[in-house]
Amino acid sequence: TLSCVISSVESALRNGGDSGKQYGEVSTSAMGALQKMSKKQSGNARRKELAAARRKKLDVNYKSILEGKYGIKVLFEDEDFLGVYKPAGMLCYAAKQKKRQRDVTLEDALSNVGIPLSTINPEARGIAHRLDRGASGCLIVAKNDYAHANLVSEFFRRKAQKSYITLVPNVFGETSLKAGTIDHSVDKKPALSVYNVLKTCNGGLSALVEVNTETGRKHQVRSHLHSIGAPIYFDPIYFNEDQFEIPVSFCNLVREEKRNSKIAHAYKFCLHCSSLNIPRFHLEW
């Protein structure tokens, strides 16, 4: 079904049908197939939950509630998209866990204040791309099904541009600026990242690094930096505290996170999505 959406979008673009943010590019048949599949995949409980969410009215103070209660900042909004800042430690969605058994997710928070979200992915309404739980930064959420389908097509066709800022052990030496390309497969799939060392800090123990991803593999930034010997500080998968000297300023932070986190993957780590650009829709932060 996704291939039908991609094909319809590419066909419209080839024929000059790109009209900015008018979502007629996804064909009616492809959209219908997506919505039919969505209904089929939803269980009875989930369908009732979606129906209740659709009936919920938007809270007039939704922006202040999102920021004050959940730490979510609204960066941009129109009738189709919502750009948000996701705090570290928050899941984007949790499809396989019941609400009473987990923390509040980004999807939950947006739904709780009445923001309309697309439903073609019933397990993660509005979520067309994601950030790891331990990471923070920019995300774009789809508010209707046509916006969601077109957004997915942009990520699938690698037209979305994402930049990350991360803090890693300084394995780059004393040079103030270094850059490089990491061409290393992730999960046996080709993956390419470009990095720039912005500066060193913590007495030369650490380095602030910007990473631009040319592909969108799961854990790509984390895996790529680990592959060059510079794992992200406190990454629960790739960072080994015994292998690197941790700056004194971080010690209390590590202890606090371990006390507050129920599971290892809930730890916040030093990865932030600093910018997101989708040229076709003129969306940029």
N, C-alpha and C positions, 0 to 999 in steps of 0.2 A: 504494500500500500504506500509506503514511503517513496518507493521508486516511481509510482504514478504521480505523486506530488512533485518530486524533483523534475520529472519529465515535462509536466505541464508548465512549471515555472520556466524551465529552460526554453521550451518552445515559445512561450509568450515573449521572453526577452529577445530571442532571435528574431521574432517578427515585429520588434519594436513596441511590445506591449508593456514595457516597464513604465508605470505611471507613478513612480515615487512611492507614495504610501496608499495607493488605491489597490485593494487586494483582489482584483478580478483575475490575477494571473493564475491562481490555482483553479483548475477546471472544476465545474460543478460535479462531474462524475468522481474525480479524485477526492473532493471534499466530502461527498456523500459516502464514499467508501471508508474514509477515515472515521466519520461520525458513526457509521454502522458498526465498524470494528470496535470503537470505543464503548458503545452500548453493550456489545456482546461480551467484552472483557470485564465490565463492571458487575460485581456481585450485587445482591439485593441490598445489603447494608450500605455499600458504597453508593448505589443509586439514590437511596434515601438521603444520604449525606450530601450528595451533589444537589438534589432538589431543594434541600433546606438552605444550602449556600446560595442558590439562585434567588430564593425568596428574601434573603437577608438584605436590609437596606444599608447603604453606605453611611457610616458614622461621620457626622459633620466635622469631628475633631480627629479624623483617622490618622493624619500625619503626626500629630503630637502624641497620640496613643502608641503608634508604631515605634516612635523614637523613645518615648519615656518608658514604656512597658517592655518592649522587645529589643531595643537598640538598633532598630531598622530605620534608615534615613531614606526618604524619597528624593531622588536626584532629578527625576524627570517624569512627566506624565502627559499623555494625551488619550484620545478615545480608544487607542489600540494597544499601546505599550505602557509599561511602568518600569522606570529605571530605579533600582534601589541599591543601597549599601547593605550587605549582609555582614553581621558581626561574626567574628571567629567564635567557634563553639556551637553554632546553630546549624542543624541539618537543613538542606533545601526541601526535602520531603522524606517521608518514611512510609513507603507503600505497604510494607509487610508487617508493620507493627501497629497495634491498636493504640489509640490516643492515651488511654490510661496507663499504658506501659512505656511511654516515652516522653521525651521533652517536646516542647512546642517547636514546630518546624517553621520555616519561612512560609510555606503554603498555608499552614494553620493560622499564622499571625495575620496574613493578608486576608484570608477568609473571615477571620474573627471580626475585622473592622468593616466587612461588607464590600471589599474591592472585588469586582467581577473578574473571574479568571476563566481562561479557555478550558474546555472539557474533553478535547480529543485525546488527551492522555489522562484517563480517569485516576491513575495512581499518583499523578503529580500535576495537578491542575495548574496551568499557566507556565510551568517550568519547561523551557525548551533547551536550556543548558544549565550547568550546575557548577558550584564551587565545593571543594571538600569541606567537611564539617569544621576542621581546624583552621581553615583559611578565611580571610575576610575580603571584602571588596565589592566591585561592581557586578550587578546582574541585571538582565533585562527579562521582564515577565510579560507574557502575552495575555491580553484581557479578553480576547475572543478567538474563535477557532481559525478564522482566516489569517489573522495575525500570527497565530502559533504555527500554522502550516508554512507560511512564508518565512518565518524566523528560523524554523528547523532547516528549511532548504538552504538558507544562507550559511548556517554552520556546516551543513553537510557538504556544500560546494566550496568550503574554506574561504568564504568571502568576509567573514567576521574577523576583526583584528583585535587581539587581546595582549595586554602588557601586564607584567607582574613585577612587584618589588619584593625582594626577599633578603633575609639576613642569614649569612652562612659563615662558617669558619674561614679565615683568610688563608687560602692556599695559593693565592695569586702573587704573593710577594709584596714589595713596598711600592710598586708602581701605582701612581694615582688613578690611572685609567687603563683598563685592559678590556679587550673584546674578543669574542670567539663564536664559533658555530658548533653546535652539538648535533651530530647526525647519528643517532643511536636508536635502534628499534625499541618499541615499548609493546609488551605482550606480542612479540613477533610481528609487529606492524611497523612500517616506516614512520619515523617521527623526526622532526627537525625543529630546533630552537636556536635563537640568536641571543647572546647575552652580552651585557656591558657591566663592568665593575665601576660603579659610580664613585665609591670612596671606601677607605678603610676606617675602622672605628674601634672603640674599646682597646686603645693602646696598640692597635695593629693586629689584635686577635681575630677581629671579625671584618667582614666585607659586605657592603650594601650592593646588591646586584639587581640589575633590571634584566628581565627575560621576556622576549617576544616569541610567541609560539607560531610556527608556520603550519603546524598540524594540531589536531585537538584530541590527543590520546589521553586516556585516563591516567592521572598522576604524572603527566608528562614532565612538568617543571620539576617536580620532586625527584622523579627517576633520573632525569637528565643531569641535574646538579649532583646527585649522588654518583653518577657514572664518571664525573671528572674529579671526584674526591672532595666535593663541597656540599655535603647534605645540609638541608635546611635545619636550622636550630630547632630542636624539640620535635622534629617530625617523628611520630611514633613508629613508623615503618623503617625509615632509612637512617635516622640519626642515632648514633651510639655515644652516649655520654662518656664512656670510658676511653674513647679514642681521641677526644678533643678537649682542650681546656675551656671550661665555660667561664665567661667573664663574671666577676663578682656581682655585678649589677643584675645578672640574670638568676642568681642562686635562689633568692626569695621567691621570684616569679615561678620557678620550676616547682618548688615545694608547695606553693599555693595551688597551682594547677593540679598537682597530683592529689591534693586533699579534696579538691572540688570535683574531680573527674571520676565518674563511676567506671569507665572503661578506658583503655589506653587510647583508642582512636578519638576520644572526646577531647584530648589535650589540644589546646590552642598552640599553633606553631607559627613561625615567622614567614608567612606567605600572604601577600596581599595583591588582589587584582586591581591595579591602579588605573587602568583605562580600558575602555571597550568602544570599538568603532565599527558600525555597520553602514558602509557608504550608501547602499541601495536605499535605505530608509532615512538617511541623513541623521543617524543617531550616533552621538559621540560624547563620552565623558572622560 
